[in-house]
Amino acid sequence: MSAALPRLIQNYVDASNAHEVQSILACFADDATVHDENTTHRGKIDIERWLGTTIEKYKFQFKPLSAEARDNETIVAVQVSGTFPGSPITLDYHFTIAHEKIASLIIDS
């Protein structure tokens, strides 16, 4: 089963699966934040660095399982596979969208 996602989030997933850093980055607002693995990345330069490191380290692939709009965010359960122990795992991606860009992304288990 795959989840029906808002276009911006689908673009993020597609670009992520293709490991296209610039296409992923284009989904984010200039002042966006990403919280992943107990670290917060702020702004496009920091997010670009995080993307490159994460792609190289894990060589991940995403499979969205479900999506739920809650308050001002969209929570997407994503099956993530890659080169890490326990692969695949399911993580929750909490997207906050503003002005048709990702303003905030929080990734948790």
N, C-alpha and C positions, 0 to 999 in steps of 0.2 A: 504494500500500500504506500502511496506517496501522498504527501499533504498538498493541498491547494494553497499556494503562498502568494502574498502580495508581490507585484512585479519586481520591486526593488530587492526584496529578500530573495526571490528566485534568481535575480541577476547575481546577487552575492554568492549564492550556492553554486550556480553554474560557473562563475569565474573562479571560485575556490576549487572546484573539482578539476578545472583546467590548469590550476596553479598559475593563473595570470594576475600577477601582483598589481599591475597598473589598473586592470579592470576591476579588481576587488576594491582597490583604494578609491576608485571613482564612485563607489557606492556610499562612501563616508563623507560627512560634513568636514570642513576644514578643522573645526575644533572638537571633533568627535573623541570619545573615550572608548577603550576596550578594556574589559577586566577579564583576564584569563590566567589560570594557574597562579592565583594569589598576587598578581601584579596588574597594575593599571597603566595603560599606555594612553598618552594624551597627544592629540594632534596627528596630522597625516605623516609627518616624518617618523615619529615614534611608532605609529601603527604600521608603516611600511617596513620598518626594521623588524617588528614583531612578526609580520607576515612572512618575510623572507626566512627568518629563523625557524618559524613553526613549519613551513613547507619543507625546508631542508631536513629538519629533525624528524618529522613524523610522516612525510609523504602521504598525507591524509586524503580521504575521499569521504564525502558527505552523502547521506541518504535521509532526507527529511521524512519523519514518520507521522507527525501531527503538528497542527498549528492552532493556537488559541489566542484570540485578542482579549486582553485583560487590562482594564484601565487605559493607560497611555502606552502600553507596550504589546508586542506580539511575541508570544513564547512558542518557539519551535523546538520540538523534540527531534534531535538529529542523531542518527546512528553514524558514528565516526569510526572508520577503519584506517589502519595505517601501520607504521613500523614502531609500535609501542606495545608494551606488555598488556595483555587483556583485550587486545583488539579483536572484534569491534566492541565499542562501548556506546552507550546512549547518553548524550549530554543535552541540557536545556540551554538554548540560545535565546536570551532576552533582548529583543530589538526594540529600541525607541527610535521612532522616525520623526523627523522635523524638516519641513521644507523639502520633502522628497529625497532626503538623504538620511543615512543612519547617523543619529546623534550619539547613541550609546549602544554598546553591545556588551552584555554580561554573559559569560559562559560558565555554567556550573553543572554539577552532577546531580 
